[in-house]
């Protein structure tokens, strides 16, 4: 295996592990909250806390990696992820009786673990900057599609592993032990195999700006020394993140309401979603990107998503729905890697970590607040929320047309 191939393998591993760290808890965390006798809002709190802390981590770690190198930050962040699982493990051995505010002490420990995992989970921005460092302009056109496919596989495998290891005698402790082992092996792999991709001479000088200034995304976007297309792409990421947060936080509710699925059937639906996403990104979108380029693929993906969001509300047949849903899934799959590709192709290598950090921070901030609003809105108006989503996707497609028009006129 060549040196570059081993680094690509490292990038794939990082992408898969980052998704596994989230997806492995999908079938476990709701039952953990229920077993400790807590109300449903505690589950929402755990999700929102993780997303907000990931927003903090993404905006900080990406910029830090521009100054000290990618490998150091990846090692530090994965060590933090391992620490998170150890904290989570400790919760298992604490008494389960209610202590503070009527909640069991283990839930507060789990909340602390989610804080640690969220902050260190912001290393996705660093991993993406690492990929951008080691790829040629031609490779950038397809590498993020492959990474997206790997992430899709992680979404398929993670819930299955998490549920299987939690079904034994020791409950969720089995899942946490598995996650700890994965984190430890990843940490060892990074330390032994990963080669620093940002040489010292290409790093940014250390700035004295306090870390909390990194949280002011509008100010950072305005002051970012990047080409207009990079800034336009980040604004597009804002719109797409809003769209994705609405979709992710309501689609399961919609499917349950539409087809009255039980837990097993819902699990099969999630498997189908992950399979669609992995296939589309690793096979279909990769070819589209090579043929059309990132910008055209993104615009067509938004148009297809516009159609898909409308069509899924027009049938009660599960088989027709699956066909319409595939179109929606393909549209989303066409958008996910293309935004990172545009940033990687057009961004300044010296600020790539900060740029990817802002991009990931935008998504994490959306996941902090919008799911609560979207779920509440869905509870009031139902499926017409997807008509609103279709309008957002159409606005994004028109925005790309407007930007292209401005470039031609300029």
N, C-alpha and C positions, 0 to 999 in steps of 0.2 A: 504494500500500500504506500502511495506517495505521501510526501509531507502535506500537500494541500488536501488530499483525500482524507487524511487523518484529522485535519482541522475541520473539514466539512462534517465528518462524523461527530466531532465534538459539538458542532453547532446543532446538528440534528438531535443529539442527546440532550443538550441544554433545552431545546425547544420542547422535547417530549417530557422531560422531567418537570419543567415549569408548569405544563398543563396537568400532568399527573398529580402534582401537589395540590391542585385545586379540585380536579375531577374525582379523585379518589375519595373525597369526603361527601360528594353529592348524595349517595344513597345512605350515608351514615349520620351526618350531622342532624337532620330533622329528628331522627329517632333518639339521638343522644339528648337533645333538648327535651323531648317527650318523656324519656326515661327518668330524667331528673325532675319531672313534674312542673316544668316551666311553661308559661304561655307562649303562643306562636310569635309574639313580637320579639322574644329573645332570639329566635332563629334569624329574624330580620336584622336584629342588632349585630349578630355575629357576621352576617354577610356584608352589611354596610360598613362595619368597622374595618373588616379586611380590605374592602375596596378603597376606603379613604386612606388607610395606611399605605396601600399599594400606590396611591396617587403621590403621597409624600416620598415614598422610596423611589419611584420612577423618575420624579423630577430632580431628585438629589443624586442618585447613583449614576445616572447617565452622564451628568455634568462632571461628577467626580472622576469617572473613567477617562474623560478627555485630559485630565491632569495627571493621574497616577498610573494609567494603563488599564486595559480591560481585564487582564488575568487577576490582578490583585483584588479588584472590586468583585469579580465573579467568585473568587475564593471566599472573600469576606461575606458575601450575601448568601452563598450556599451553606457556610458555617452557621449563619443566622437561621436559615431554614431548618437545619439539623437541630439547633437549639429549640426552635419552635416545637418540633415533634417531641423533644424530651420534656418540655413544659407540659404539653398536651398529655403525655404519658403519666406525668405526676398527678394529673387530675383524677385519673382512674383509681388511685389509691386513697383518695380523700373521702371523708364521710359524706353521704349523699343527702343528709337531712338539711332542710332550709335553714340558713344562717343569717344572711344579710338581705334586707329588702324582700324577704320571703323566698329567696333563691338559694339553691344549694351552692356551697363553696366551690365545687369543681367547675361550675359554669363560669365563675369569675377567673379561674385559672385558665380555662379554655379561651376566654376572651383575651387574656394576656397573650396566649399562644397565637391567636389570630392577629394581634397587633404586631408581634415579632415577625410572623410569616408575611404579613402584608407589606411591611417596610422592606424586608429582604426580598420579597417576591417581585419588587420593582426591577429586578435584574434582567427582565425581558428586554428592556431598552439597551442594556449593555451587551446582551447576546446579539441583538440586531445590529448594533454598532460593530461588533466583532465580525459578523458576517459581511458587513459592508466593507470592512478593512481588507478582508482576504479575497474578495471577488473582483473580477475584471468588470468593466462596463457591460460586456456581453453577458457574463454570468449573472449579473444583477437582474436581468430581465426574467429569469426563471427561478432563481434560488429561493426567493420568498414564497413562490407557489409551492415548492417542495417542502419548505419549512411549515407552511400552512397545512399541507397534507399530513406531515408528521404530527402536528398539533391535533389535527382531526383524529388521527389514530389514538392519540393520548386520551381524547375525549371518549373514544369507544372503549378502550381497555381500562381506564381509570375507574369508572363506576363499577364495572364488573369485578375488578380486583378488590375494591373497597368493600363492596357488599359481601363477597365471598369470605374474606378474612374476618369480617365482623359477625359472621353467622356462627362462629365457633363458641366454645365454652366461655371465653374471656371477652366476648363482645367487641366493642370498638378498640380495645387494647390490641387486638390482632391487626387491625388496619393501621394503627399508629406504629406498631413494630415494623410492619412492611414499609411504611413511608419513611421511617427512620433509616432502615437498611438502604433504601433507594438513595436517600440524601447522602448517606455516608459514602456509598460507592461512587456517587457523582463527584463528591468532594475529592476523593482519592484520584479519580480519573482526571479531573481538571488539574490537580497539582502535578501529576506525572506526565500527562499527554499534551495538554493545551499549551500552545506557544503564544507568547505575547504578540498581538497583532498591531499594536501602536508603539512604534519606536520612540525613544525618549525625545529625539529631535523634532518629532511631529506633534508632541503634546503641547497643550495650552499652558501658559504660565498660571501659577496659582493666584486666584483672586481672593480678596478680603471680604467679599460680599457675604453677609450672614446667610446661613442655610435657609432660614425661613423666607427670605426673599425669593427663593426658587418656587414658592407656592403661588406667586402672583403670575399666573399664566398669561393674562392679557399683556402685562408689562414685558414679560420675557419674549412674547411673540413680537411685540412692537420693536424691541431692541435687538432681536436676533439678526446677526450679520449674515444673511443668506439671500439667495436669489429669489426673485418674486414668485417663481413657481413653487419653491419650497414653502414659503409662507402661505401661498394659496392652498397648497396641499394640506397644511396643518389646519387651516380654517375648514377645509373639506372634511378633515378628520373629526372636527367638532360636530359637524352635521351628521356624519356617518355614525359616530359614537352615540349620539342621541337616538338615532334610528335603531341601532343594535340593542341599546338598553331597553327600549320599548319592546322590541321583538323578543329578546331573551326572557324578559320578566313576565311576559303575558302569553307566549305561544303555548306553553304547557296548559295553562288555565283554559285557553280557547279549545285545545284539542280534547281535554277532559269534558268540557261542557258540550262540545259538538258530538262526540262519539261515546261518552260515558265510559271511558277506559278505566280499568283497574290498575293496580300497581304493576303487575306483570306486563300488561299490554302497554302501559306507559313506558316501561323499560325497553320494550321492543321498539317503540316509537323513537326513543332516544338513540337506540342502536342504529336505526335507519337514518336519523339525522346525522350522526357522526359518520356513517358510511358514505352518505351523499357528499358530505363536506370533504372528507379525505379524498374520495375519488375525483371530485370536481377540481380540487386544488392541485393534486398531484398529476393528473392526466389532462383534463379538459382545459383548465385555465392556463396551465403551463404552455400549451400549444397556442392558445389565444394570445398570450403575452408575447411569444416569439414572433407571431405573425402580425399583430396589430400594434404592439407597443403598450406601455402601461397606461397612458392617458386615455387612449381610445377604449381599452378594455374596461377601465374604471367607469367611463361614461356609459358604455353599453350595459355594464353590470347594473348600474343605477336604474337605467331604463327597464331592464328585465325585472329588477326588484319591484319597480313601480307596478308593472303588470302582475307580478306574482302576489303582491300584497292585496291587490283587488280581487284576483281570481280565487284565492283561498276562502273568501267570504261568500262565494257564489255556489257552493255545493254542499250537500250533506252525505254524499257518497264517499266512503273512505278511499275507494280506489281512484275516483276522479280527483279527490283531494290530494292523494299521493302524487299524482301527475302534476297538478298545479304547484304543489309544495316543492317538487323537484326544480321547477322553473325559478321559484323564489330562492331556493337554496343555491342554485347555480348563480343567480344574480348576486347574492351575498358573497359567494365564493370568488366571484370576479372582482369584488371590491376589496376584500380583506388583504391579499398580498400586494395589490397594485399600489396602494397608498405607501407602504414601506418601500416598494421598488422606486417610486417617484422620489422619495426622500433620499434613498441611497444613490440613485443615479445623478441627482442634481445638487445634493448637499455638499458642504465643505467638510472634507475628511477630519479637519482639526476640531470641528464642533459637532461631529456626527453623534457622539454620545449625548450631548445636550439636546440635539434635535430629536433623536429617538426617545429621549426622556420626556420631552414635552409631548410627543405623540402618544406615548403610553400613559402619561399623566392625564391627558385629555380623556382617554378611554376610562381610566380608573375613576376620575372625578364624575363622569357620567354614570358609572355603575354605583356610585355612592348615593346619589339623590334620585335620579330619574326612575329606577325600578319601583320605588315606593309610590311615586306620583302616577306612573303608568299602570301599576296594579290597581290603584284606587280608581283611576279613570276607567279602566276596563270594567271594574265592578259596577260602574254607573251606566256606561254607554254600550258595553259589550264589543262585538266585532267591528263596529265602525272606527275603532281606534286604528285599524289597519288601513282604512282609507286615509287617515291622517298621515300614517307612515308612508303610504304611496305618494302623497303630496310632497313630503320631505325628500324622498328619493328623487322625484321629478325635479325639485328645486336644485338638488345637487347636480343632476345631469345638465340642467340649463346653465348652472354656474360654470361648468367646464366649457360649455359652448361659448359663453360670454368671455371667459378667460382666453380661449383660443382666438376669438374674434379680436380681442384687444392686442394679442401678440402679432396677428397678421397686420392690423392697422399700424401698430408701432414699428 
